[in-house]
Amino acid sequence: TQDLSPVKIVKNPDGSLQQAALMQNALSKARREIKQKHKELSKTQSSTIVTLASSTPRNTTNQSTSTINVHTQTKNDKNNRLTKFLKSVDKDVHNQNDSVKTIGEEILLYGSLCRKNPTIDGITFWKAHGEQLPLLKGMAAVYLSTPATSVPSESAFSLSAYVGRKERARLSPENLSYSVFLKDKLLSSFE
């Protein structure tokens, strides 16, 4: 089974929700196409089985033989389709850099590039191939990024660090808390 649940819209690092919505629309379209092809495939397989089973004589031996033939034919068809799919994924798509790619094309290209360099780490991969995969690069930036903060940089801008410096006063934690609270409320009342 495939998980085709809807994708949540997230805010991109550059602040544009429109690009995220476009990516979601492209993903939804690709999911609909996959579902439709899956339904068509299962309909054709079931109609083939029904047709072959109904065209044989009423003899039980003939029916079981035709059913076995249908199952082996179905397995061969599945293997052929799988082989065709894997061959299509491994195609070089570097010549299509000029055109705008759909999310499906980008996913195929991503799979092909990952198979060529299976040991490459994520940051190096996106530096090397980010221009070829602009839609996926935006999603990778959201999910692979970590905030660049640290305690010293946060305390440099912190009001409590300013009030609580050893040079200014030796306040107890309780008095420091009250001072910061009052300073914040006084500043907000003047604004």
Backbone as a printed PyTorch tensor [residue, N CA C, xyz], in Angstrom:
tensor([[[  0.8370,  -1.1850,   0.0000],
         [  0.0000,   0.0000,   0.0000],
         [  0.8770,   1.2410,   0.0000]],

        [[  0.3410,   2.3100,  -0.5410],
         [  1.0720,   3.5660,  -0.6040],
         [  0.3850,   4.5780,   0.2850]],

        [[  1.1980,   5.3790,   0.9650],
         [  0.6440,   6.4340,   1.7980],
         [  0.5130,   7.6850,   0.9470]],

        [[ -0.7060,   8.0580,   0.6260],
         [ -0.9510,   9.2120,  -0.2340],
         [ -1.7050,  10.2980,   0.5170]],

        [[ -1.3660,  10.4820,   1.7800],
         [ -2.0450,  11.4960,   2.5780],
         [ -1.6260,  12.8810,   2.1060]],

        [[ -2.4720,  13.8900,   2.3300],
         [ -2.1460,  15.2390,   1.8640],
         [ -0.9150,  15.7960,   2.5750]],

        [[ -0.2160,  16.6630,   1.8910],
         [  0.9870,  17.2810,   2.4260],
         [  0.6010,  18.5750,   3.1230]],

        [[  1.2120,  18.8490,   4.2660],
         [  0.9510,  20.0920,   4.9730],
         [  1.7260,  21.2170,   4.3060]],

        [[  1.1230,  22.4040,   4.2620],
         [  1.8180,  23.5660,   3.7330],
         [  2.6850,  24.1260,   4.8490]],

        [[  3.9660,  24.3070,   4.5640],
         [  4.8820,  24.8740,   5.5380],
         [  5.4390,  26.1630,   4.9700]],

        [[  5.8500,  27.0570,   5.8490],
         [  6.3970,  28.3240,   5.4030],
         [  7.8220,  28.1090,   4.9230]],

        [[  8.1270,  28.5640,   3.7270],
         [  9.4610,  28.4280,   3.1680],
         [ 10.4140,  29.3710,   3.8780]],

        [[ 11.7270,  29.0860,   3.8160],
         [ 12.6920,  29.9770,   4.4650],
         [ 12.6450,  31.3960,   3.9240]],

        [[ 12.3090,  31.5690,   2.6450],
         [ 12.2380,  32.9210,   2.1020],
         [ 10.9070,  33.5890,   2.4130]],

        [[ 10.0050,  32.9000,   3.1140],
         [  8.7600,  33.4930,   3.5690],
         [  7.6040,  33.3540,   2.6080]],

        [[  7.7730,  32.6810,   1.4920],
         [  6.6920,  32.6120,   0.5140],
         [  5.8530,  31.3630,   0.7210]],

        [[  4.5950,  31.5680,   0.9910],
         [  3.6640,  30.4490,   1.0980],
         [  3.1650,  30.0330,  -0.2760]],

        [[  3.2610,  30.9480,  -1.2420],
         [  2.7790,  30.6450,  -2.5820],
         [  3.5830,  29.5100,  -3.2070]],

        [[  4.9070,  29.5520,  -3.0430],
         [  5.7350,  28.4890,  -3.6090],
         [  5.4220,  27.1580,  -2.9410]],

        [[  5.1870,  27.1750,  -1.6270],
         [  4.8370,  25.9420,  -0.9160],
         [  3.5000,  25.4110,  -1.4170]],

        [[  2.5490,  26.3160,  -1.6780],
         [  1.2460,  25.8890,  -2.1890],
         [  1.3930,  25.2880,  -3.5860]],

        [[  2.2520,  25.8720,  -4.4160],
         [  2.4850,  25.3150,  -5.7500],
         [  3.1050,  23.9270,  -5.6630]],

        [[  4.0400,  23.7580,  -4.7080],
         [  4.6440,  22.4340,  -4.5310],
         [  3.5920,  21.4270,  -4.0800]],

        [[  2.6890,  21.8700,  -3.1970],
         [  1.6500,  20.9530,  -2.7260],
         [  0.7120,  20.5870,  -3.8690]],

        [[  0.3520,  21.5690,  -4.7070],
         [ -0.5100,  21.2800,  -5.8540],
         [  0.1580,  20.2820,  -6.7950]],

        [[  1.4480,  20.4440,  -7.0340],
         [  2.1560,  19.5140,  -7.9120],
         [  2.1970,  18.1160,  -7.3080]],

        [[  2.4380,  18.0410,  -6.0000],
         [  2.4510,  16.7310,  -5.3420],
         [  1.0700,  16.0860,  -5.3840]],

        [[  0.0310,  16.8810,  -5.1540],
         [ -1.3310,  16.3440,  -5.1940],
         [ -1.6640,  15.8250,  -6.5880]],

        [[ -1.2500,  16.5690,  -7.6020],
         [ -1.5050,  16.1440,  -8.9790],
         [ -0.7860,  14.8270,  -9.2720]],

        [[  0.4600,  14.7170,  -8.8340],
         [  1.2090,  13.4740,  -9.0470],
         [  0.5480,  12.3110,  -8.3220]],

        [[  0.0480,  12.5490,  -7.1150],
         [ -0.6330,  11.4910,  -6.3590],
         [ -1.9090,  11.0430,  -7.0700]],

        [[ -2.6720,  12.0180,  -7.5930],
         [ -3.8980,  11.6680,  -8.3240],
         [ -3.5710,  10.8240,  -9.5510]],

        [[ -2.5180,  11.1980, -10.2760],
         [ -2.1290,  10.4280, -11.4570],
         [ -1.7310,   9.0060, -11.0790]],

        [[ -0.9930,   8.8670,  -9.9740],
         [ -0.5780,   7.5330,  -9.5280],
         [ -1.7920,   6.7040,  -9.1520]],

        [[ -2.7420,   7.2990,  -8.4050],
         [ -3.9580,   6.5700,  -8.0190],
         [ -4.7400,   6.1350,  -9.2520]],

        [[ -4.8740,   7.0530, -10.2290],
         [ -5.6410,   6.7470, -11.4290],
         [ -4.9790,   5.6130, -12.2200]],

        [[ -3.6710,   5.6620, -12.3790],
         [ -2.9780,   4.5980, -13.1100],
         [ -3.0880,   3.2750, -12.3650]],

        [[ -3.0460,   3.3300, -11.0450],
         [ -3.1700,   2.1020, -10.2480],
         [ -4.5580,   1.4990, -10.4320]],

        [[ -5.6070,   2.3480, -10.4360],
         [ -6.9750,   1.8510, -10.6440],
         [ -7.1290,   1.2500, -12.0340]],

        [[ -6.5960,   1.9440, -13.0510],
         [ -6.6940,   1.4340, -14.4170],
         [ -5.9730,   0.0950, -14.5560]],

        [[ -4.8210,  -0.0060, -13.9290],
         [ -4.0510,  -1.2370, -13.9900],
         [ -4.8000,  -2.3820, -13.3360]],

        [[ -5.3820,  -2.1470, -12.1600],
         [ -6.1160,  -3.2290, -11.4930],
         [ -7.3850,  -3.5940, -12.2580]],

        [[ -8.0230,  -2.6330, -12.9300],
         [ -9.2100,  -2.9490, -13.7310],
         [ -8.8390,  -3.8330, -14.9190]],

        [[ -7.7290,  -3.5030, -15.5880],
         [ -7.3360,  -4.3030, -16.7520],
         [ -6.8990,  -5.6960, -16.3400]],

        [[ -6.2370,  -5.8140, -15.1980],
         [ -5.8240,  -7.1370, -14.7300],
         [ -7.0370,  -7.9810, -14.3630]],

        [[ -8.0130,  -7.4040, -13.6660],
         [ -9.1920,  -8.1820, -13.2690],
         [-10.0420,  -8.5430, -14.4820]],

        [[-10.1420,  -7.6510, -15.4760],
         [-10.9300,  -7.9800, -16.6660],
         [-10.2470,  -9.0770, -17.4800]],

        [[ -8.9120,  -9.1140, -17.4910],
         [ -8.1920, -10.1770, -18.1930],
         [ -8.4700, -11.5180, -17.5410]],

        [[ -8.4530, -11.5640, -16.2260],
         [ -8.7160, -12.8140, -15.5080],
         [-10.1400, -13.2840, -15.7630]],

        [[-11.1120, -12.3700, -15.7160],
         [-12.5110, -12.7420, -15.9380],
         [-12.7060, -13.2250, -17.3650]],

        [[-12.1180, -12.5600, -18.3560],
         [-12.2780, -12.9390, -19.7530],
         [-11.6880, -14.3130, -20.0190]],

        [[-10.4920, -14.5620, -19.5330],
         [ -9.8700, -15.8610, -19.7740],
         [-10.6140, -16.9740, -19.0520]],

        [[-11.0850, -16.7080, -17.8550],
         [-11.8000, -17.7390, -17.1060],
         [-13.1490, -18.0470, -17.7510]],

        [[-13.8280, -17.0370, -18.2910],
         [-15.1400, -17.2800, -18.8850],
         [-15.0320, -17.8820, -20.2850]],

        [[-13.9160, -17.6960, -20.9840],
         [-13.7960, -18.2260, -22.3430],
         [-13.4000, -19.6970, -22.3660]],

        [[-12.9570, -20.2500, -21.2530],
         [-12.5760, -21.6640, -21.2180],
         [-13.8130, -22.5230, -21.0470]],

        [[-13.7260, -23.7980, -21.4400],
         [-14.8590, -24.7050, -21.2380],
         [-15.0980, -24.9260, -19.7520]],

        [[-16.1780, -25.5760, -19.4630],
         [-16.5820, -25.8070, -18.0750],
         [-15.7380, -26.8740, -17.3850]],

        [[-14.7950, -27.3910, -18.0630],
         [-13.9540, -28.4240, -17.4820],
         [-13.0870, -27.7980, -16.3900]],

        [[-13.0390, -28.4260, -15.2380],
         [-12.3160, -27.8930, -14.0860],
         [-10.8230, -27.8350, -14.3560]],

        [[-10.2930, -28.8210, -15.0460],
         [ -8.8640, -28.8580, -15.3440],
         [ -8.4780, -27.6930, -16.2350]],

        [[ -9.2950, -27.4110, -17.2540],
         [ -9.0110, -26.2980, -18.1510],
         [ -9.0930, -24.9680, -17.4200]],

        [[-10.0680, -24.8370, -16.5210],
         [-10.2100, -23.5820, -15.7760],
         [ -9.0040, -23.3490, -14.8750]],

        [[ -8.5640, -24.3770, -14.1790],
         [ -7.4190, -24.1940, -13.2870],
         [ -6.1500, -23.9110, -14.0860]],

        [[ -6.0070, -24.5470, -15.2540],
         [ -4.8390, -24.3020, -16.0970],
         [ -4.8380, -22.8690, -16.6020]],

        [[ -6.0070, -22.3800, -17.0450],
         [ -6.0660, -21.0070, -17.5420],
         [ -5.8200, -20.0100, -16.4180]],

        [[ -6.2930, -20.3270, -15.2170],
         [ -6.0600, -19.4340, -14.0870],
         [ -4.5750, -19.3720, -13.7640]],

        [[ -3.9010, -20.5090, -13.8000],
         [ -2.4580, -20.5360, -13.5530],
         [ -1.7300, -19.7470, -14.6270]],

        [[ -2.1530, -19.9100, -15.8920],
         [ -1.5320, -19.1600, -16.9790],
         [ -1.7280, -17.6610, -16.7950]],

        [[ -2.9100, -17.2670, -16.3550],
         [ -3.1890, -15.8460, -16.1340],
         [ -2.2950, -15.3080, -15.0250]],

        [[ -2.1400, -16.0880, -13.9360],
         [ -1.3000, -15.6380, -12.8310],
         [  0.1550, -15.4980, -13.2610]],

        [[  0.6610, -16.4530, -14.0430],
         [  2.0500, -16.3490, -14.4990],
         [  2.1990, -15.1950, -15.4770]],

        [[  1.1700, -14.9940, -16.3270],
         [  1.2120, -13.8790, -17.2600],
         [  1.1850, -12.5590, -16.4960]],

        [[  0.3700, -12.4830, -15.4470],
         [  0.2920, -11.2700, -14.6400],
         [  1.6240, -10.9980, -13.9570]],

        [[  2.2690, -12.0480, -13.4260],
         [  3.5760, -11.8740, -12.7910],
         [  4.6020, -11.3850, -13.8020]],

        [[  4.5760, -11.9560, -15.0150],
         [  5.5100, -11.5200, -16.0480],
         [  5.2550, -10.0700, -16.4270]],

        [[  3.9700,  -9.6890, -16.5440],
         [  3.6240,  -8.3060, -16.8520],
         [  4.1380,  -7.3690, -15.7700]],

        [[  3.9560,  -7.7740, -14.5020],
         [  4.4340,  -6.9400, -13.3970],
         [  5.9500,  -6.7900, -13.4570]],

        [[  6.6500,  -7.8940, -13.7070],
         [  8.1110,  -7.8280, -13.8030],
         [  8.5430,  -6.9400, -14.9600]],

        [[  7.8460,  -7.0480, -16.1140],
         [  8.1830,  -6.2060, -17.2570],
         [  7.9370,  -4.7370, -16.9470]],

        [[  6.8190,  -4.4380, -16.3030],
         [  6.5180,  -3.0520, -15.9520],
         [  7.5300,  -2.5100, -14.9550]],

        [[  7.9020,  -3.3440, -13.9800],
         [  8.8950,  -2.9290, -12.9950],
         [ 10.2340,  -2.6640, -13.6720]],

        [[ 10.6130,  -3.5330, -14.5950],
         [ 11.8690,  -3.3500, -15.3170],
         [ 11.8370,  -2.0640, -16.1350]],

        [[ 10.7290,  -1.8120, -16.8140],
         [ 10.5990,  -0.5800, -17.5960],
         [ 10.6910,   0.6430, -16.6980]],

        [[ 10.0340,   0.5810, -15.5420],
         [ 10.0700,   1.7110, -14.6130],
         [ 11.4940,   1.9710, -14.1280]],

        [[ 12.1910,   0.9110, -13.7280],
         [ 13.5570,   1.0840, -13.2310],
         [ 14.4850,   1.6130, -14.3180]],

        [[ 14.2620,   1.1740, -15.5580],
         [ 15.0660,   1.6980, -16.6590],
         [ 14.7700,   3.1750, -16.8900]],

        [[ 13.4990,   3.5670, -16.7600],
         [ 13.1500,   4.9720, -16.9770],
         [ 13.7110,   5.8620, -15.8780]],

        [[ 13.8320,   5.3330, -14.6700],
         [ 14.3910,   6.1180, -13.5710],
         [ 15.8830,   6.3270, -13.7690]],

        [[ 16.5710,   5.3520, -14.3390],
         [ 18.0150,   5.4370, -14.5070],
         [ 18.4440,   6.2560, -15.7200]],

        [[ 17.5080,   6.7690, -16.4950],
         [ 17.8670,   7.5730, -17.6540],
         [ 18.5040,   8.8800, -17.1970]],

        [[ 19.4660,   9.3620, -17.9780],
         [ 20.0540,  10.6620, -17.6980],
         [ 19.0870,  11.7350, -18.1760]],

        [[ 18.8160,  12.6880, -17.3050],
         [ 17.8590,  13.7290, -17.6370],
         [ 18.5540,  15.0880, -17.6220]],

        [[ 19.8810,  15.1110, -17.7570],
         [ 20.6330,  16.3510, -17.6670],
         [ 20.3460,  17.2900, -18.8340]],

        [[ 19.8580,  16.8010, -19.9490],
         [ 19.5930,  17.6270, -21.1170],
         [ 18.3480,  18.4780, -20.9590]],

        [[ 17.5530,  18.2570, -19.9300],
         [ 16.2960,  18.9660, -19.7680],
         [ 16.4120,  20.1220, -18.7800]],

        [[ 17.6100,  20.6740, -18.5590],
         [ 17.7840,  21.7510, -17.5920],
         [ 17.0650,  23.0280, -18.0070]],

        [[ 16.8320,  23.2240, -19.3150],
         [ 16.2090,  24.4460, -19.7960],
         [ 14.7310,  24.5230, -19.4400]],

        [[ 14.0450,  23.4040, -19.4550],
         [ 12.6010,  23.4170, -19.2490],
         [ 12.2570,  23.3520, -17.7700]],

        [[ 11.0520,  23.7930, -17.4490],
         [ 10.5530,  23.7160, -16.0820],
         [ 10.0720,  22.2890, -15.8400]],

        [[ 10.5320,  21.7060, -14.7480],
         [ 10.1880,  20.3170, -14.4510],
         [  8.9830,  20.2600, -13.5220]],

        [[  8.2090,  19.2070, -13.6690],
         [  7.1370,  18.9520, -12.7140],
         [  7.7450,  18.2410, -11.5190]],

        [[  6.9820,  18.1470, -10.4570],
         [  7.4870,  17.4820,  -9.2560],
         [  7.7850,  16.0150,  -9.5410]],

        [[  6.9870,  15.3910, -10.3970],
         [  7.2300,  13.9920, -10.7500],
         [  8.5610,  13.8100, -11.4690]],

        [[  8.8680,  14.7160, -12.4080],
         [ 10.1420,  14.6410, -13.1170],
         [ 11.3060,  14.8640, -12.1650]],

        [[ 11.1240,  15.7970, -11.2200],
         [ 12.1890,  16.0500, -10.2500],
         [ 12.4210,  14.8430,  -9.3500]],

        [[ 11.3560,  14.1590,  -8.9780],
         [ 11.5070,  12.9730,  -8.1280],
         [ 12.2500,  11.8780,  -8.8910]],

        [[ 11.9290,  11.7040, -10.1700],
         [ 12.6470,  10.7170, -10.9830],
         [ 14.1250,  11.0750, -11.1130]],

        [[ 14.4110,  12.3510, -11.3560],
         [ 15.7960,  12.7920, -11.4710],
         [ 16.5220,  12.6220, -10.1420]],

        [[ 15.8440,  12.9280,  -9.0490],
         [ 16.4290,  12.7490,  -7.7140],
         [ 16.8120,  11.2850,  -7.4830]],

        [[ 15.9140,  10.3720,  -7.8420],
         [ 16.2160,   8.9460,  -7.6970],
         [ 17.4180,   8.5320,  -8.5300]],

        [[ 17.4970,   9.0460,  -9.7390],
         [ 18.6160,   8.7220, -10.6210],
         [ 19.9320,   9.2530, -10.0560]],

        [[ 19.9140,  10.4840,  -9.5630],
         [ 21.1310,  11.0750,  -9.0060],
         [ 21.5660,  10.3710,  -7.7250]],

        [[ 20.6120,   9.9420,  -6.9200],
         [ 20.9460,   9.2270,  -5.6770],
         [ 21.5600,   7.8680,  -5.9730]],

        [[ 21.1160,   7.2260,  -7.0450],
         [ 21.6820,   5.9240,  -7.3960],
         [ 23.1120,   6.0590,  -7.9130]],

        [[ 23.4120,   7.1950,  -8.5470],
         [ 24.7670,   7.4060,  -9.0540],
         [ 25.7540,   7.6500,  -7.9110]],

        [[ 25.3210,   8.3510,  -6.8650],
         [ 26.1850,   8.6750,  -5.7240],
         [ 25.5040,   8.2620,  -4.4300]],

        [[ 25.4810,   6.9780,  -4.1020],
         [ 24.7380,   6.5550,  -2.9080],
         [ 25.4020,   6.9420,  -1.5910]],

        [[ 26.6990,   7.2750,  -1.5960],
         [ 27.3870,   7.5770,  -0.3390],
         [ 27.4930,   9.0670,  -0.0480]],

        [[ 26.9690,   9.9130,  -0.8970],
         [ 27.0760,  11.3580,  -0.7140],
         [ 26.1410,  11.8160,   0.4110]],

        [[ 26.6240,  12.7800,   1.2260],
         [ 25.7580,  13.2660,   2.3010],
         [ 24.8040,  14.3350,   1.7670]],

        [[ 23.7870,  14.6650,   2.5490],
         [ 22.7030,  15.5360,   2.0980],
         [ 23.1460,  16.9370,   1.7080]],

        [[ 23.9800,  17.5610,   2.5140],
         [ 24.4030,  18.9370,   2.2370],
         [ 25.2020,  18.9990,   0.9390]],

        [[ 26.1230,  18.0860,   0.7610],
         [ 26.9330,  18.0520,  -0.4630],
         [ 26.0580,  17.7680,  -1.6780]],

        [[ 25.0860,  16.8670,  -1.5240],
         [ 24.1870,  16.5420,  -2.6360],
         [ 23.4240,  17.7850,  -3.0900]],

        [[ 22.8500,  18.5270,  -2.1470],
         [ 22.0320,  19.6740,  -2.5280],
         [ 22.8790,  20.8280,  -3.0420]],

        [[ 24.1330,  20.9380,  -2.6050],
         [ 25.0210,  21.9520,  -3.1770],
         [ 25.3350,  21.6160,  -4.6310]],

        [[ 25.5450,  20.3390,  -4.9090],
         [ 25.9150,  19.9140,  -6.2640],
         [ 24.7210,  19.8810,  -7.2170]],

        [[ 23.5510,  19.4610,  -6.7420],
         [ 22.4180,  19.2110,  -7.6390],
         [ 21.1970,  20.0900,  -7.3550]],

        [[ 21.3360,  21.0790,  -6.5050],
         [ 20.1930,  21.9140,  -6.1350],
         [ 19.5910,  22.6870,  -7.2950]],

        [[ 20.4320,  23.1100,  -8.2400],
         [ 19.9320,  23.8810,  -9.3810],
         [ 19.0810,  23.0220, -10.3120]],

        [[ 19.3410,  21.7270, -10.3520],
         [ 18.5710,  20.8270, -11.2130],
         [ 17.2250,  20.4730, -10.5950]],

        [[ 17.0950,  20.6250,  -9.2870],
         [ 15.8860,  20.2130,  -8.5640],
         [ 15.3410,  21.3780,  -7.7320]],

        [[ 14.8430,  22.4430,  -8.3530],
         [ 14.4420,  23.6190,  -7.5700],
         [ 13.2640,  23.3710,  -6.6270]],

        [[ 12.2950,  22.5600,  -7.0100],
         [ 11.1430,  22.3140,  -6.1310],
         [ 11.5500,  21.4890,  -4.9160]],

        [[ 12.3040,  20.4350,  -5.1500],
         [ 12.7480,  19.5880,  -4.0420],
         [ 13.7810,  20.3010,  -3.1780]],

        [[ 14.5590,  21.2110,  -3.7730],
         [ 15.5560,  21.9580,  -3.0080],
         [ 14.8760,  22.8200,  -1.9480]],

        [[ 13.7350,  23.4120,  -2.2990],
         [ 12.9960,  24.2160,  -1.3200],
         [ 12.5210,  23.3820,  -0.1470]],

        [[ 12.0180,  22.1770,  -0.4410],
         [ 11.5650,  21.3030,   0.6480],
         [ 12.7500,  20.8080,   1.4710]],

        [[ 13.8700,  20.5220,   0.8170],
         [ 15.0550,  20.0590,   1.5440],
         [ 15.5770,  21.1520,   2.4670]],

        [[ 15.5080,  22.4000,   2.0170],
         [ 15.9730,  23.5000,   2.8600],
         [ 15.1390,  23.6100,   4.1300]],

        [[ 13.8450,  23.3400,   4.0160],
         [ 12.9720,  23.4150,   5.1900],
         [ 13.2620,  22.2730,   6.1560]],

        [[ 13.3990,  21.0630,   5.6330],
         [ 13.5010,  19.8940,   6.5000],
         [ 14.9250,  19.5460,   6.9240]],

        [[ 15.9370,  20.0100,   6.2050],
         [ 17.3100,  19.6780,   6.5610],
         [ 18.0250,  20.7960,   7.3120]],

        [[ 17.3750,  21.9280,   7.5140],
         [ 18.0410,  23.0490,   8.1750],
         [ 17.8950,  22.9590,   9.6870]],

        [[ 18.9050,  23.4760,  10.3690],
         [ 18.8550,  23.5700,  11.8250],
         [ 19.0520,  25.0280,  12.1980]],

        [[ 18.3950,  25.4870,  13.2440],
         [ 18.5490,  26.8890,  13.6190],
         [ 19.9680,  27.1670,  14.1120]],

        [[ 20.5210,  28.2810,  13.6910],
         [ 21.8820,  28.6420,  14.0740],
         [ 21.8400,  29.5470,  15.3010]],

        [[ 21.5190,  29.0020,  16.4380],
         [ 21.4860,  29.7800,  17.6720],
         [ 22.3330,  29.0850,  18.7130]],

        [[ 22.7660,  29.8630,  19.6580],
         [ 23.5130,  29.3090,  20.7740],
         [ 23.1890,  30.1340,  22.0080]],

        [[ 23.5330,  29.6280,  23.1440],
         [ 23.2340,  30.3270,  24.3960],
         [ 23.9330,  31.6790,  24.4570]],

        [[ 25.2220,  31.8060,  24.0930],
         [ 25.8410,  33.1350,  24.1560],
         [ 25.1790,  34.1590,  23.2340]],

        [[ 24.8070,  33.7480,  22.0180],
         [ 24.1810,  34.7090,  21.1120],
         [ 22.7910,  35.0970,  21.5880]],

        [[ 22.0730,  34.1670,  22.1990],
         [ 20.7550,  34.5020,  22.7320],
         [ 20.8660,  35.4170,  23.9430]],

        [[ 21.8470,  35.1650,  24.7900],
         [ 21.9750,  35.9990,  25.9850],
         [ 22.4790,  37.3920,  25.6440]],

        [[ 23.1400,  37.5540,  24.4850],
         [ 23.5930,  38.8810,  24.0780],
         [ 22.4120,  39.8060,  23.8200]],

        [[ 21.2840,  39.2440,  23.4100],
         [ 20.1040,  40.0460,  23.1280],
         [ 19.0270,  39.9000,  24.1940]],

        [[ 19.3260,  39.1990,  25.2430],
         [ 18.3360,  38.9200,  26.2690],
         [ 18.2750,  40.0580,  27.2740]],

        [[ 17.0860,  40.4370,  27.6490],
         [ 16.8810,  41.4950,  28.6320],
         [ 17.3450,  41.0480,  30.0090]],

        [[ 17.0900,  39.7990,  30.3440],
         [ 17.4980,  39.3190,  31.6690],
         [ 19.0140,  39.2500,  31.7810]],

        [[ 19.7160,  38.9890,  30.6790],
         [ 21.1750,  38.9850,  30.7190],
         [ 21.6950,  40.3960,  30.9630]],

        [[ 21.0200,  41.3880,  30.3910],
         [ 21.4240,  42.7780,  30.5930],
         [ 21.2100,  43.1990,  32.0460]],

        [[ 20.0520,  42.9080,  32.5740],
         [ 19.7330,  43.3150,  33.9430],
         [ 20.5270,  42.4900,  34.9450]],

        [[ 20.7540,  41.2450,  34.6540],
         [ 21.3670,  40.3410,  35.6150],
         [ 22.8720,  40.2470,  35.5550]],

        [[ 23.5670,  41.1270,  34.8300],
         [ 25.0200,  41.0670,  34.7720],
         [ 25.6200,  41.2940,  36.1540]],

        [[ 26.7310,  40.6310,  36.3970],
         [ 27.3710,  40.7460,  37.7070],
         [ 27.8390,  42.1760,  37.9690]],

        [[ 28.2310,  42.8830,  36.8950],
         [ 28.7230,  44.2480,  37.0780],
         [ 27.6130,  45.1880,  37.5380]],

        [[ 26.3740,  44.9240,  37.1420],
         [ 25.2640,  45.8330,  37.4510],
         [ 24.7430,  45.6150,  38.8620]],

        [[ 24.4490,  44.4080,  39.2140],
         [ 23.8690,  44.1760,  40.5380],
         [ 23.9380,  42.7020,  40.8740]],

        [[ 23.8410,  42.4310,  42.1280],
         [ 23.7870,  41.0390,  42.5820],
         [ 22.3680,  40.7780,  43.0600]],

        [[ 21.4880,  40.5260,  42.0920],
         [ 20.0790,  40.3020,  42.3990],
         [ 19.8210,  38.8180,  42.6040]],

        [[ 18.8690,  38.5320,  43.4460],
         [ 18.4390,  37.1420,  43.5930],
         [ 17.6350,  36.7630,  42.3470]],

        [[ 17.5050,  35.4840,  42.0500],
         [ 16.7250,  35.0850,  40.8680],
         [ 15.2920,  35.6110,  40.9040]],

        [[ 14.7030,  35.6720,  42.0840],
         [ 13.3280,  36.1650,  42.2060],
         [ 13.2540,  37.6550,  41.8860]],

        [[ 14.1830,  38.4420,  42.4440],
         [ 14.1860,  39.8810,  42.1670],
         [ 14.5200,  40.1610,  40.7000]],

        [[ 15.4040,  39.3710,  40.1220],
         [ 15.7240,  39.5150,  38.7020],
         [ 14.4870,  39.2630,  37.8450]],

        [[ 13.7310,  38.2420,  38.1900],
         [ 12.5100,  37.9240,  37.4530],
         [ 11.5140,  39.0740,  37.5240]],

        [[ 11.3330,  39.6370,  38.7260],
         [ 10.4060,  40.7680,  38.8870],
         [ 10.8950,  41.9880,  38.1120]],

        [[ 12.1880,  42.2510,  38.1380],
         [ 12.7350,  43.4140,  37.4310],
         [ 12.5290,  43.2960,  35.9250]],

        [[ 12.7980,  42.1220,  35.3860],
         [ 12.6050,  41.9080,  33.9490],
         [ 11.1370,  42.0360,  33.5840]],

        [[ 10.2520,  41.4770,  34.4060],
         [  8.8150,  41.5620,  34.1540],
         [  8.3570,  43.0170,  34.1440]],

        [[  8.7690,  43.7850,  35.1600],
         [  8.3530,  45.1870,  35.2440],
         [  8.9280,  46.0110,  34.0970]],

        [[ 10.1810,  45.7840,  33.7500],
         [ 10.7830,  46.5320,  32.6460],
         [ 10.0430,  46.2460,  31.3400]],

        [[  9.6820,  44.9910,  31.1100],
         [  8.9460,  44.6180,  29.9040],
         [  7.5810,  45.2910,  29.8760]],

        [[  6.8800,  45.2950,  31.0130],
         [  5.5410,  45.9000,  31.0690],
         [  5.6050,  47.4140,  30.9330]],

        [[  6.6300,  48.0280,  31.5140],
         [  6.7670,  49.4790,  31.3900],
         [  7.0670,  49.8790,  29.9530]],

        [[  7.9260,  49.1300,  29.2810],
         [  8.2410,  49.4310,  27.8820],
         [  7.0300,  49.2460,  26.9820]],

        [[  6.2430,  48.2070,  27.2400],
         [  5.0790,  47.9590,  26.3880],
         [  3.9690,  48.9770,  26.6360]],

        [[  3.9190,  49.5710,  27.8210],
         [  2.8720,  50.5680,  28.0920],
         [  3.1840,  51.9000,  27.4240]],

        [[  4.4630,  52.1870,  27.1390],
         [  4.8320,  53.4360,  26.4740],
         [  4.7350,  53.3420,  24.9580]],

        [[  4.6180,  52.1650,  24.4400],
         [  4.5740,  51.9970,  22.9790],
         [  3.2130,  52.1750,  22.4150]]])
